[in-house]
Amino acid sequence: MPRSRTAWLCIAAIYYVCTVAHGAESYRLEEPVDDARVFGVGTRIDVTGKTQPSPKVEPLPLVAAAALSYRERRLLGPGTDAESFRSVREYEQTQVDIDAGGQKSTSTLGNHLKLMVAQGRSDGVELYSLGGTLTSNELDLVRSPADSLALIALLPTKEVSLGDKWTSPTWAFQMLTALDAVVKGELTCTLASIEKRVARVKVDGRLEGAALSAVSEITVSGFYDYDLEMKCITQCDFTQVEKRGLGPVSPAFEFTARVRLLRRPAQLPGKLADQKVIDSAVNEGEPSTRYLRFESPWNIGFEYPRHWHLWKIHEKAAIFRLIDEGNFVAQCDLAPIAPSKAGEHLPEADFQRDINQALGARVKSMDKGEVISTPAGPYVYRLTATGVDGERPLTWIFYLIADPSGRQASLSVTVDTPLLETLANRERELLKTVRFGPTPVSPTPRTTSR
């Protein structure tokens, strides 16, 4: 036998021993976007940590437990990367129990809101209901670390063998942890074992970035299982540790969250067998379906875009803050005003006088004001003032809003003058759907923001 042929046979034998003989089989771990199966998903989340609403307040111990269950069907997303991930869900159980410094609360979701669309975004999984707009508290009920839709984004894009490692795309790690921006970090997946045709993938990662304009550090560790026969992720057990600084719309906190998820093809598809439901979820729909709903103790409410965040609410005002591309832009205060007679409203001169008294020496100039046309809507009067607070140039925008019944409210915006262009009159988004209910109490007059 020629020497070259002998050498070739030796090389082939070595390759056989190192691959086939030692079981170095490769596997395709994937869930195609056109998979029309309906899955049953159950998630248990246990959180321990502490939260600090402000530097002047001692940290409060935090304990929370959430139980979520839903049916889910994958849909084609409208974009690439994170936005290629979309699903429709029918929630069954949505319960969250929270104990923050001894203050306990339990929340559940109304039945009419339980049909939802989950849409992948680079800053997390966006959820909105097909049954109506959600409040911020209702949205928090269904948000979860290691969301089932985000888990699919961790699957490898090519065949892998036992022991192989791969790094998930940054957008996938962001979607998994709901960070707005990433400074550095990566998530590594390792095919750790194959037992009974189930592939176990270990996950470890660390990410530094920002969420809602607050500095955040996150570490993730755990595993997910992929069933090679059913061709799907069937469970995960993740631990997420997050340390977040104080932000303009969220408190500082440190917590450890353990997420245990079980996922199987559903025996009964429920409402997800209805083609009308699928069609509604596939279509982009009206942007208002992705708004949030605000209901105040004074029976004054509206819908608002999600870049506005409800920061605080107390007996005299509800305070919203605008976050634009991760940056704090402006604050908006909604406050009730004592009602007038039906068909009347607070005189504009009195409104101006109240503003001058509240701003005092800070105000340097004030325009004459104008009535904003709102066909078939409430009376709206707008007034703008400029001035300084110390060396900080500020602009204040005030709205007097009056219902034909005589019910009234003020909407006041405070913005750093250089950010007026960024604000771009977006406070008017809050005016479009303002509605007044019966007066529950006699409110304290208030017309100014901070």
N, C-alpha and C positions, 0 to 999 in steps of 0.2 A: 504494500500500500504506500503510495507516495506520501512523503513527509507532510506536505501541505494539507492533504486530506485527513491525515491522522490528527494534525493540529485542529482542524475544523471540527472533527468529531469530539475532541476533548472539550473544546469551547462549548459545543452544543450540550454535552453531558453536564458540564458545570452549570450552564443556564437552566437545564432541567432540574437539577438538584436544588438550585437556589429559588426556583419559582414553583413549578408544578409539584415537585416532591415535597416542598415545604409549604404548600398551600398559599402562595402569594397571589391569590385571586383578586381581581379588581371588581369594584362594585359601583353601580350607578345609583346614587342617592338623590332622587328628584321627585318633585310633585309638579306636573305640568299645569300650566295655567288653564288649560281646557278640561281639567278634571272636574266633571259635573257631580261627583259624589257629595252627599251631605254628611258632615261629620258631627258627632256629638262631642262637646268639649266641656270638661269640668275643671275648674281651677280653685285652688285653696291658697290664700295669701296670708301670711302671718308676719306682722311688722312689730319690731321693738326699737326704741330709740328715744330721742329727746328733741324738743323743738323750742325755739326762742323767737318770739314775735318781734322783739326789739332789744337793743343792747342794754336797756334799762331794766329789763325783766329777766329774772332768773330762768334758766332753761326748765321746761316742764317735761316730765316723763311721758312718753307716747307709746301706747299699745293699741294695735288695730288688727282685726281679723276680717277677711272678706271671703265670701263663697259665691262663685259665679258659675253658671251653667248655661249653655246655649247650643243651638244647632248652627252650623256654618257651612256655606257653600262658596267656593272660590269663583271669582269673576275676573274678566279681563279689565285691567286698570287702564286709565286714560293716558299714561305717560311711560317713562322709562325709569329704571332703578327703583327707588322706593314707590314711585307712583304707578308702577306696573302691578302693584299688589292691591287687590280689592276683594272684598267678600261681602255677602249679605248674611245677617245673623237673626235668629229668633231667640231672644233671651228667655230663660225659664226662671232661674234663681239669680237675684241680685241683692245680696245683703252685705252690709258693711257695719261692723261694730267698732267704735272708736272710744278710747279712754285717754284723754289729754289732760294730765294733771288733775285727775279726779272728775273731770267733766265728761260724762258718758253720753253717747248718742248711738242710735241705730237707725239706718236708712235703708229703704228699698225703692225700687223703681215701679212707677205706675204701669199697668198692663197695656195701656194704649201706646206706650213708647217703646215696647220691647222688640219691635221689628227695626233693625238698624243696619246701616252700611258702615263697614270698616274700610277706610281708605289709607293706604300707606303714604306717609310723608317723611321727608328726611328728618323732621323733628318729632317723629312719633307716629302712632296710628291714630288718625282722625276718625271719630265716631259721631254719627248723626242719625237721628231717628226718622223713619218714614212716617211716623204717627204724629209728629209735631216737634216744635223746638224744645230743647232741653234747657234746664237751668244749669248753672255751673256746678251745683251740688249733685244734680242727677248725672252729669257727665263724669264727675269724679267716681261715681258708683261703678261705672263700667270700664274705667281705665285700669290697666293692669301691667306691671312689669312682665317681661317675657310673653307678650301677647301672642296668641296662636298664629296670627297672620305674619308677625315679625319673625317668628321662629323659622318659617319656610325660607326666609331670605338667608339663613345661615347654612343651608345645604350647599355642598360643593358644586361647582359648575362643570366638573369633569370627573371621570372615574377615579376612585381612590382605592388603595389597598390598606390592609391592616397596618397600623402605625403611622400612616400618612398624616401630615398636618397641612392645614390651609388657613389663610387669613381672610376673614370676612371683609367685604368692602366697608369703608367708613360709613357710608350711608345706611348700611344694614345695622351696624352697631348703634348708630344714632337712632334709627327707627326702633330698635329693641329697647333703648334706655330713655328715649324722649328728650334728648338734648338738642337745643337750638343750634349750637355751634360747637365745633371740636377744635381744641388747640393741639392735642397730641394723644396718641394711644392706639391700641389695636386689640382685636378679638381673635384669638387663635382657637381653632377647632382641631381635634385629633380623633381619628378613628381608632378607638381604644380596644374594642373587642367585637367579635361576632359570635353570638350564642343563640342556637335554635332559630337561625335565620333572622335574628334581630341585631342590628348594628347599633352599638352604643358610641356616641360621639361626646367626648369631654370638651368642655368649653371653659376658657379662661381669658379674661381681658381686663384692661384698665383704660379708662378714658378720662381726660381732663377737658373741660369746656365750660359752657354756660347754658343755663335753662332759665327762661324768663328774666334775662339780664342779670342773673346771679351766678357767681362762680361755683362750679360743681365738679366734684371728683367722684368717679364711680368705679367700683370693681365688681366683676361678675365671675362666678365660678359655678360649675355644676355639669350636668349632662343632659342630652336628649337621646331618645331611642327612635330608630327608624326601622320599621318592619319591611324586610326585603320581599315578603310575599304580598302584603297589602299595598306596598309602595307608598308609604306615608309615615310621617312622624306620629308616634303613638303616646309618648309621654315626655315630660321634662321635669327636672328637679334643679332649680336654680337658686342661688343665693346672690342677692344684689345688695351691696353696701354703698351708701351714698352719703357724702358730706357736702352740704350746700350752704353757701354764705347767705347773709341777709340780702334780699333783693327788693326792688321797688314794688313787687306785687306778691311776694311770698316770704314767709319767715325763714330764718336760718334753721337748719335741722341736721341731725345725724341719725341714720336709721339702718337697720339690717332687715331686709325683706326676703323671706323664703317663699318661693313660688313652686307649687307642685301642680302639674297639669296632666290630665289624662285625656286622650283623644282617640276616638274609634269611628269607623263608618257607622252612621246612625241606622237603626232598624226602621224607624219611621221618620220621614223627612219633614213632617209637620207642615207649616205654612210655606216652607221653602219649595214645596212641590207645586205651588201656585205660580204660573207663568207671569201673571200680572205683578206679583211681588218681585220676581226676577227682573222684569222689564223696568220697574220703578227703580231698582237698585243699579241697573246697568246705566240708565240715563243719568246725566249730570244733574238734572233737575234744577229747580230755582235755587239761587245762592242763599235765600232765606232759610232753607232747610238746614243749613250749616251755621245759622245764627244761634245765639243763646237767648234764653228768656229770663227777664228779671221781673220779680214780683216783690214789691216793697210792703212794709207794715202799714203804709199809708194808703194802700190800694192805688198806687201809681206804678204802672209797669210799661215795659217796652221790650223789643227784641234788639240785639246788638251783635255786631261782627266779633269774631273771636280774637281779633287783635286788641280789643278792649277787655280788660280784666277787672272783675269786681274785687276790690282790695279790702274795703271795710264797709260795714254798715252799722249805724247806731241810731238812736232815737231821733236825731236831727238831720241826718244826711246819709246817703249812699255814695261811696267814693269809688270811682273807676279810674284805671290808669291805662294809658295806651303804650303798648310795646310794639315797636316797628323794627323788624329784622334784628331782634334781640336787644334793642336799645329803648330805654325809657324816653318817651316824647312829651307827654302831657298828662295832667290830672283833670278829671271832670267830677264835679259834685252835683248830685241831684238832691234837692231838698223841698219839702212841702211848704207852701205859704198858706196862711189863713184864708179861707174861701171868701169870695165876694158874693154879691147877689147874683142870681142867675142872669146871664147875658152881660155881666160886667166883669172887670178885672182891676187889679191894682193900677192906679194911674202911673203913667210912664215917668212923670216927674218924681213921684214918691219912690219908684224903683231906682232912679238915678241917685236920689238923695241917700237911700239906704246903702248903695254901693260906695258913694263918697265917704260916708261915715265909717264903713267897714275897712276900706283901704287906707284911709287917713293920708299921712304924708308920703306914703309909697307911690301914690298915683301922681303922674306928671301931666297926663293929657287924657281926654275922654272925648269920643266922638258924639254926635247928636243922636245916634241910634237910628234904627229903621225897623219897620214892620216887615216880617218875612211872610211872603204869600204861601199859604198852605190850603189849597182848595179842599173844602169839606173837612178840614182838620181844625185843630185848636188855634187860637190866636197866639202868635209868636212875635215877640219884640226882642231885637238883638242890640246889644250895646258893647262897645270895645273900649278898653282903657289900657294905657301903657304906663310903665314906671319902673322903679327899681326896688329891690329888697337887698339892702347893703350895697354891694357893687354888682349885683346880679340883675341884668335887664329882663323884665317880665312883661308879658302881655296877658290881660284878662279878658275873656269873652263871656258875656252874660246873656242869658236868654230868660225872658219871662214867658211862661207857657200857661195859657188859660183855656179851660174847657167851657163850652156854652152853659154848663150847669153852674159855673162860678168857682169850680175847683181850680187851684192854681199850684204851680211849682216853679222853682228856678233851676236852671242848668248853668253852672258856672265852670269855665275852663281856665286853668292856669298853665301857661307854657313859657319856656324861655324864649325870648323874642327871636334869637337866631334859628329856632326850630319851627317857626311859623310855617315855613314852606313845607317842612316835613309833615306837620299836622295837616296841612292841605284841607282845612274845613271838615275834617272827618268827624268832628263833634256833631255835625248835622246828621250823621248816620243814626244817632241816638234819638233824634227828633221825629223821625219818619213814622214811628209806630207807637208814640206815646199814647197811653190810654188812662183814663181816670175812672175809678170805681167810686162807690159811696164813701163818704168821709167816715173813717172808723173812730177817729179821735180829733180833738182840736190841736193841730200842729203848731209848733213854735216857728214863727217867721224866721227865714234864713235865706240870704241871697248870695253869699260869697263862698268862695273856696278857701283853700289854705291861706 
